[in-house]
Amino acid sequence: MGKYDFTTLPNRFGHHTYKWKEAETDRQVLPAWIADMDFEVLPEIRQTVHDYAEQLVYGYTYASDGLIEAVQNWEEKHHGYRFEKDALVFIEGVVPAISTAIQAFTKEGEAVLINTPVYPPFARSIKLNNRRLITNSLVEKDGLFEIDFDQLEKDFVEEDVKLYVLCNPHNPGGRVWEKEVLKKIGQLCQKHGVLLVSDEIHQDLALFGNKHQSFNTVNEDFKEFSLILSSATKTFNIAGTKNSYAIIENPKLRLAFQKRQLANNQHEISGLGYLATEAAYRYGEDWLTELKELIETHINYVVDVFGKETKIKVMKPQGTYLIWLDFSAYDISDEELRKLLRDEAKVILNRGLDFGEEGALHARLNVAMPTSILEEVCQRIIATFSNL
């Protein structure tokens, strides 16, 4: 038995919890979609929130030296990434940071590239900012996503790409990109003058011995044209506290980013976000170790049980608590898939098509929940699809 409780399902009702919204009105439904976890938060974070409540004034705050040190120490210890504190820019979330970068470094009508299927806000942010969305399809090989580098270079050149938003580790495929892959990406960006925004929010959730490589640790020169985005929110289940950070080593890029951030009035961070992030990085290491062991067990369970009892093809992730499921072996439409999951199995997964056209007949499953609940989710899916 570990030190922390990962077996109790916290009450998610009555808290306006987005993930459990549909279950509020239909208690039979089990949500296994949006990327937050159904586990109790780290006790030190909980204590921090209690202490915050005792302040009695909840006014404007700034990032403390202690927080900045905590972020620097965490990045160095866990990802081998050392940087000066000047390089660190706090912003309320990674997705707002992506939009800020798009606005700061591209003009309307210019091309921004993503690898699809990918986290839906990437495409949404590009389109809503009136940039040209270029989708570079990932290729599935031996049960993992790969980048087609010939096609990537072709897209860079033919579409005159200005900005590339990379997802590392990749959501929804759980791919932890290796150093060699990142090196090739960096060299292509250098060659064609493409700026890189690396969303590394799942960096702490590399699993099964895979090691996350922060883009800027691959080659010193890459720091000149990159922005690294990360946060404690995914790792420690504190998305509602609102805080993330950009690491921008190139002073010119940093200045342009901060100018746009100010223009959008995105420079103020929730005081709770600052405090929760510091507590997470100071006290969360043992909690994270236990969490990752459980997530690995859950992933192995899903791979095993769906492999034995269904025709669902499971892409086993190298990181994240998200699993990309392929239902294309069944003779059904996307709409039928959605209905089977929602109305028959009574489970909510993320719709594959939201991640790009490559997501047809796919769904994303979140396994960050107590084992008993995950087993129930999987058994419901099995019961529904074993009849097809």
C-alpha positions in Angstrom: 0.0 0.0 0.0 1.3 3.4 -0.9 1.3 6.6 1.2 -1.5 8.2 -0.8 -5.1 7.4 -1.5 -5.8 6.6 -5.2 -8.7 4.3 -4.5 -11.4 6.7 -3.2 -13.5 8.5 -5.8 -13.8 12.1 -4.6 -17.3 13.6 -4.8 -17.4 15.5 -8.1 -21.1 16.3 -7.9 -22.3 19.8 -7.0 -18.9 21.4 -7.8 -19.8 22.5 -11.4 -17.2 19.9 -12.6 -17.0 20.0 -16.4 -16.0 16.4 -16.7 -19.0 15.2 -14.6 -21.5 17.7 -16.0 -23.6 15.1 -18.0 -23.5 12.7 -15.0 -25.2 15.4 -12.9 -28.4 14.8 -14.8 -27.8 11.2 -15.7 -26.2 9.3 -12.7 -25.8 6.1 -14.8 -23.2 7.8 -17.0 -19.5 7.3 -16.2 -17.2 10.1 -17.6 -13.8 9.0 -18.9 -13.0 11.9 -21.2 -11.7 15.4 -20.3 -8.1 15.3 -19.0 -8.5 15.8 -15.3 -8.1 13.0 -12.8 -10.6 11.5 -10.4 -8.1 11.3 -7.6 -7.7 13.3 -4.4 -5.2 16.1 -4.7 -1.8 16.0 -3.0 -2.4 16.8 0.7 0.2 19.7 0.7 -1.7 21.4 -2.2 -5.0 21.0 -0.2 -3.3 22.5 2.8 -2.0 25.4 0.7 -5.6 26.1 -0.5 -6.8 26.0 3.1 -4.0 28.5 4.1 -4.9 30.7 1.2 -8.5 30.8 2.5 -7.2 32.1 5.9 -5.5 35.1 4.2 -8.8 36.9 4.4 -7.9 39.1 1.4 -7.7 37.6 -2.1 -6.1 40.5 -4.0 -3.6 40.8 -6.8 -0.4 38.7 -6.4 3.0 38.3 -8.0 5.2 35.3 -8.5 7.4 34.7 -5.5 11.1 33.9 -5.6 10.2 30.6 -4.0 7.8 29.7 -6.8 10.4 30.6 -9.5 13.0 28.4 -7.7 10.5 25.6 -7.4 9.8 25.6 -11.2 13.6 25.9 -12.0 14.5 23.1 -9.6 11.7 20.8 -10.9 12.7 21.3 -14.5 16.3 20.7 -13.8 15.8 17.7 -11.6 13.2 15.9 -13.7 14.0 17.0 -17.2 17.6 18.1 -17.1 16.6 21.6 -18.2 18.5 24.5 -16.7 17.5 28.1 -17.5 17.8 31.6 -16.0 14.8 32.9 -14.2 14.5 35.7 -16.8 13.4 33.1 -19.3 10.3 32.2 -17.3 7.0 33.8 -18.2 3.9 32.9 -16.2 0.5 32.8 -18.0 -2.8 31.4 -17.0 -2.7 28.3 -19.2 -0.8 26.5 -22.0 -3.7 27.0 -24.5 -3.8 30.8 -23.9 0.0 30.7 -24.3 -0.4 29.0 -27.7 -2.9 31.7 -28.9 -0.5 34.4 -27.6 2.4 32.9 -29.5 0.3 32.6 -32.7 -0.7 36.3 -32.4 2.8 37.5 -31.5 4.8 35.6 -34.2 2.4 35.3 -37.2 0.1 37.5 -39.2 -3.5 36.8 -40.3 -3.4 34.4 -43.2 0.0 33.0 -42.4 0.5 29.2 -42.0 0.7 27.4 -38.7 1.4 23.7 -38.7 0.3 20.9 -36.3 0.6 17.1 -36.4 -2.8 15.5 -36.5 -4.6 13.8 -34.7 -3.8 16.2 -31.9 -5.4 18.0 -28.9 -8.4 19.9 -30.3 -7.6 23.5 -29.0 -4.5 23.5 -31.3 -6.6 23.7 -34.5 -9.3 25.8 -32.9 -6.8 28.5 -31.8 -5.2 28.7 -35.2 -8.5 29.0 -37.0 -10.1 31.5 -34.6 -7.0 33.7 -35.0 -7.5 33.6 -38.8 -4.3 31.8 -39.5 -4.0 29.1 -42.2 -4.2 25.7 -40.5 -1.7 23.1 -42.0 -2.2 19.6 -40.8 0.6 17.2 -41.0 -0.7 13.7 -40.5 1.1 11.4 -38.1 1.7 7.9 -39.4 0.9 4.8 -37.3 3.8 2.3 -37.3 4.2 -0.7 -35.0 1.4 0.7 -32.7 3.0 4.1 -32.3 2.7 7.5 -34.0 5.7 8.6 -36.2 6.3 11.9 -38.0 6.6 11.7 -41.8 9.6 14.0 -42.1 9.6 14.1 -45.9 6.0 15.3 -45.8 6.8 17.7 -42.9 9.6 19.4 -44.9 7.3 19.5 -48.0 4.6 21.2 -45.9 7.1 23.7 -44.4 8.3 24.7 -47.9 5.1 24.6 -50.0 2.8 26.2 -47.3 5.5 28.7 -46.2 4.9 27.7 -42.5 5.8 30.3 -40.0 5.0 28.5 -36.7 4.9 24.8 -35.7 3.0 23.8 -32.6 4.4 20.5 -31.4 2.8 18.3 -28.7 5.4 16.4 -26.6 4.4 14.1 -25.0 1.7 13.7 -27.7 -2.0 13.9 -26.8 -3.9 11.7 -27.8 -1.3 9.2 -28.9 0.8 9.2 -25.7 4.0 9.3 -27.8 7.1 10.5 -25.9 9.2 11.9 -28.8 12.8 10.7 -28.5 15.9 12.9 -28.8 16.5 11.9 -32.4 13.0 12.9 -33.5 13.3 16.2 -31.8 16.7 16.8 -33.3 15.3 16.3 -36.8 12.4 18.6 -36.0 14.8 21.3 -34.8 17.0 21.0 -37.9 14.1 21.4 -40.2 12.8 24.4 -38.3 16.3 25.9 -38.5 16.7 25.2 -42.2 13.3 26.8 -43.1 13.1 29.6 -40.5 10.1 28.1 -38.6 9.4 29.0 -35.0 8.5 26.1 -32.7 6.1 26.1 -29.8 6.5 23.0 -27.8 3.5 22.0 -25.6 5.1 19.9 -22.9 2.3 19.9 -20.4 2.4 16.1 -20.1 6.2 16.1 -19.5 6.0 14.6 -16.0 3.8 11.7 -17.1 6.3 9.8 -19.2 5.8 6.1 -18.4 7.2 2.6 -18.8 10.8 3.8 -18.7 10.4 6.4 -21.5 12.1 9.6 -20.8 10.7 13.0 -21.7 13.2 15.3 -23.6 12.5 19.0 -23.4 13.0 20.4 -26.9 15.6 23.0 -25.6 17.8 20.3 -24.0 18.4 18.6 -27.4 20.6 21.3 -28.9 21.7 24.7 -27.5 20.9 26.4 -30.9 17.2 25.3 -30.6 16.7 27.9 -27.9 16.9 30.6 -30.4 13.6 29.7 -32.2 11.5 27.9 -29.6 9.0 28.5 -26.8 8.5 25.7 -24.3 5.1 25.6 -22.6 4.4 23.6 -19.5 2.5 23.5 -16.2 1.9 21.6 -13.0 -1.8 21.5 -13.7 -2.0 18.2 -15.6 0.5 16.4 -13.5 -1.1 17.3 -10.1 -4.7 17.7 -11.1 -5.0 21.4 -10.4 -6.2 22.7 -13.7 -8.9 24.9 -12.0 -6.2 26.9 -10.2 -5.1 28.4 -13.5 -1.3 28.7 -13.9 1.2 27.7 -16.5 4.5 28.9 -17.8 6.5 29.6 -21.0 10.2 29.2 -21.1 11.5 31.6 -23.7 15.3 31.9 -23.8 15.6 34.2 -26.8 15.1 37.7 -25.3 13.6 39.1 -28.6 11.0 36.3 -28.7 10.3 36.7 -25.0 9.7 40.5 -25.4 7.3 40.0 -28.3 5.4 37.3 -26.4 5.1 39.5 -23.3 4.0 42.4 -25.3 1.2 40.4 -26.9 0.3 38.9 -23.5 0.0 42.5 -22.1 -2.1 43.5 -25.1 -4.5 40.7 -24.3 -4.3 41.5 -20.5 -3.2 37.9 -19.8 -0.4 38.9 -17.5 -2.3 38.4 -14.3 -2.3 35.0 -12.7 -4.6 33.6 -10.1 -2.9 33.8 -6.7 -4.2 30.3 -6.0 -2.4 29.2 -9.2 0.9 30.5 -8.0 0.6 28.8 -4.6 -0.7 25.5 -5.9 2.1 25.2 -8.5 4.8 25.9 -5.9 3.3 23.3 -3.5 3.1 20.7 -6.3 6.7 21.1 -7.3 8.0 21.3 -3.7 6.1 18.3 -2.2 4.7 16.3 -5.1 7.5 13.9 -6.1 6.4 10.9 -4.1 2.8 11.4 -5.0 3.7 11.5 -8.7 5.8 8.3 -8.4 2.8 6.5 -6.9 0.4 8.0 -9.5 2.6 6.8 -12.4 2.8 3.2 -11.1 -1.0 3.1 -10.9 -1.4 4.7 -14.4 0.9 2.1 -15.9 -1.2 -0.7 -14.3 -4.3 0.9 -15.7 -2.9 1.1 -19.2 -1.7 -2.5 -19.1 -5.2 -3.5 -18.0 -6.9 -1.7 -20.8 -4.5 -3.1 -23.4 -5.0 -6.6 -22.1 -8.7 -6.7 -21.6 -9.7 -4.9 -24.8 -7.1 -7.1 -26.7 -8.7 -10.3 -25.4 -12.4 -9.4 -25.5 -12.9 -6.9 -28.3 -11.8 -5.8 -31.8 -10.8 -2.4 -30.4 -7.2 -1.6 -31.3 -5.4 0.1 -28.4 -2.5 2.4 -29.0 -0.4 1.8 -25.9 0.9 5.2 -24.7 4.5 5.8 -23.7 3.2 8.7 -21.5 0.1 10.5 -20.3 -3.0 8.9 -18.7 -4.9 9.0 -22.1 -5.4 6.2 -24.5 -6.2 6.4 -28.2 -8.7 3.7 -29.1 -9.4 2.6 -32.7 -12.9 1.1 -33.4 -12.5 0.9 -37.2 -12.7 -3.0 -37.1 -16.4 -2.6 -36.4 -18.8 -1.9 -39.3 -20.2 1.3 -37.8 -20.3 5.0 -38.6 -18.9 7.7 -36.3 -22.3 8.7 -35.2 -23.1 5.1 -34.3 -19.9 4.8 -32.4 -20.8 7.9 -30.3 -24.3 6.6 -29.6 -23.0 3.1 -28.7 -20.6 4.6 -26.2 -22.9 7.2 -24.7 -26.3 5.6 -24.9 -25.6 1.9 -24.6 -22.3 1.6 -22.7 -23.2 4.8 -20.7 -19.6 6.0 -20.8 -18.3 9.4 -22.1 -15.0 9.3 -24.1 -13.6 12.1 -26.2 -14.7 11.9 -29.8 -11.9 11.0 -32.1 -12.9 13.4 -34.9 -12.4 16.3 -32.6 -8.6 15.6 -32.9 -8.6 15.9 -36.7 -10.0 13.8 -39.6 -7.5 11.1 -38.7 -9.6 10.5 -35.6 -12.6 9.0 -37.5 -13.8 5.9 -35.7 -11.5 6.6 -32.7 -12.1 7.8 -29.2 -9.8 8.9 -26.3 -10.1 7.2 -23.0 -8.8 8.8 -19.7 -7.6 6.1 -17.2 -6.9 8.5 -14.3 -9.6 7.2 -11.9 -9.8 4.6 -9.2 -9.3 1.0 -10.5 -12.8 -0.1 -9.6 -14.3 2.7 -11.8 -11.9 2.0 -14.7 -12.9 -1.7 -14.6 -16.5 -0.7 -14.7 -15.9 1.6 -17.7 -14.1 -1.1 -19.6 -16.6 -3.8 -18.8 -19.4 -1.6 -20.1 -17.6 -1.0 -23.4 -16.8 -4.7 -23.7 -20.4 -5.7 -23.1 -21.6 -3.2 -25.7 -19.1 -4.1 -28.4 -18.9 -7.9 -27.9 -22.4 -8.2 -29.5 -21.3 -6.4 -32.7 
